[in-house]
Amino acid sequence: MESEMRPLYEKQLQKEAVVDVAVVGAGAAGLCAAIWAGKKVEGHSIQIAVLDSARKLGAKILVAGGGRCNVTHCQVTEHDFAGSSPAAIRKILRRFSVEQTVQFFADAGVKLKQEETGKLFPVSDSARTVLKALLDQAQSVGVSITHPARVTDIDQLPCNALAKGRDKQPRLRVVSEDGVLLARHVIVCTGGKSLPKSGSDGSGYRLVEKLGHTISKPLVPALVPLTLADGHWIRGLSGLTVPAAVTLSKASGKRICTYSGSTLCTHLGLSGPSILDMSRHWLIERNADSNVCLNINWMPEHSEKSLDDLLQEHRMSAFGVLRRWLPDRLARQLCIESGAPDAGDLTRSIRKKLVQSVTATPLPVQGDRGFAVAEATAGGVPLEEIQLETMESRKCPGLYLAGEVLDVDGRIGGFNFQWAWSSGFVAGSAVAKSVTVGNN
Ligand SMILES: Cc1cc2nc3c(=O)[nH]c(=O)nc-3n(C[C@H](O)[C@H](O)[C@H](O)COP(=O)(O)OP(=O)(O)OC[C@H]3O[C@@H](n4cnc5c(N)ncnc54)[C@H](O)[C@@H]3O)c2cc1C
């Protein structure tokens, strides 16, 4: 009796059940896939069961965007992502665009607003409205969600090619701590390894590796703050935020990439959008070549030459010049680091040193804050192992993948959720088509 009164998304799994579609993971991608599978089969009676290991659903949606949930960005292209090939990423993003995402949420009762940065948030400024809308949508299309139910194994069932109705037979067995599901279609949306306490602990990689997939290595935190050595002067500026540009280069000086934007000095090193966007590149490049260097331009509107001219033009102390553009604390520290005197002219060599400090302070990064703090994961199942029209695995028929479990990670600004919505849509729609047309 008690279980009948619980909301559908807290249902308990029967110990062994046959369903049309099993979805592993009820995060952004899993909910979106289940909802679209349900929406697209309207008129057909199919069972869609979602399993999630978490005690509380949607932890990552709730913490996203500082509790406001940055649902997407006004402009999303394949160049906002890294990991798999841009052409493959574009193909999936195009199937479910930002406009469709905005419409989807509006239909679900969540109006989105665009901020100056181009980020889109719910007008309520509350991530709860986003999660509630997704759960309500799932319920309204008949999706059942069981949790906590950690999936420990997925295996392929033997296929009897001669059996009658074989195109409807379950192909996969999903073993969870709460029972077993037999399903013809299984969508794995287990996320990556970031914020493991939310339930995304990387166990999904093991599930799909067993079914023949590879995980592109190295698997590293993305969108993660970087740490500097104890005692580094930047750590002493904790709390200071400036617009800056960080550049990653080979030891030869060849530039690999640059990210600009708000940069935050922390008690452990650096954070803020420019550093978060850079982090996955630094970690991956450093893994391949320990000689790569990262440096920061504190006045990105200036080149070495233009700053040098500026320092020569102004008849005031170096600190007096720098503080026109930079916070006092930072201007003072840059002068100290390069030995610039408090008053009087600069010698040529000190001026050169100061220019170098301002436009290219080397960042001796020690490490990163790890998956516990990272917002995403770099690495995962490569898109080459997926059929892009459907998100079905090329390794295991009936298995589909969507979201962060794939080797796609976006920069900061709502791109990772857009990836979850788009890939979830493609997987859910494909499964619905397959179930209703019965061609698979
Ligand atoms: C602090 C923080 C803030 C963020 N803010 C933003 C933001 O504002 N905008 C943005 O675009 N992105 C943001 N992100 C990134 C974004 O949250 C993720 O990219 C996105 O949630 C990935 O969705 P997903 O469904 O693929 O995976 P997840 O959201 O990680 O969901 C995976 C689900 O699978 C379940 N699961 C895992 N393994 C199993 C298993 N073996 N059995 C059963 N269930 C399992 C987990 O419990 C989880 O519920 C943020 C991330 C963090 C950590």
The ligand as an ORCA input file, in Angstrom:
! r2SCAN-3c Opt
* xyz 0 1
  C      29.500     21.255     -9.199
  C      29.095     21.108    -10.650
  C      28.455     22.154    -11.291
  C      28.103     22.033    -12.640
  N      27.456     23.053    -13.245
  C      27.097     22.935    -14.545
  C      26.335     23.958    -15.187
  O      25.907     24.934    -14.546
  N      26.089     23.817    -16.518
  C      26.508     22.724    -17.251
  O      26.259     22.647    -18.446
  N      27.159     21.710    -16.637
  C      27.447     21.786    -15.315
  N      28.095     20.759    -14.699
  C      28.374     19.541    -15.496
  C      27.087     18.711    -15.639
  O      26.479     18.600    -14.373
  C      27.377     17.314    -16.201
  O      28.120     17.412    -17.388
  C      26.077     16.582    -16.480
  O      25.339     16.467    -15.288
  C      26.334     15.197    -17.052
  O      25.101     14.557    -17.161
  P      25.017     12.961    -17.227
  O      23.583     12.633    -17.132
  O      25.797     12.467    -18.372
  O      25.781     12.452    -15.949
  P      25.456     12.690    -14.405
  O      24.736     13.958    -14.192
  O      26.752     12.501    -13.723
  O      24.447     11.533    -14.030
  C      24.831     10.193    -13.983
  C      23.853      9.443    -13.110
  O      24.149      8.050    -13.198
  C      24.078      7.475    -11.914
  N      24.960      6.303    -11.906
  C      26.305      6.264    -12.079
  N      26.747      5.002    -12.045
  C      25.653      4.219    -11.835
  C      25.457      2.808    -11.696
  N      26.471      1.940    -11.752
  N      24.201      2.350    -11.483
  C      23.144      3.222    -11.421
  N      23.276      4.549    -11.541
  C      24.517      5.044    -11.755
  C      24.522      8.570    -10.959
  O      23.989      8.381     -9.674
  C      23.960      9.822    -11.641
  O      22.688     10.148    -11.151
  C      28.422     20.828    -13.355
  C      29.020     19.763    -12.683
  C      29.362     19.891    -11.341
  C      30.018     18.711    -10.654
*
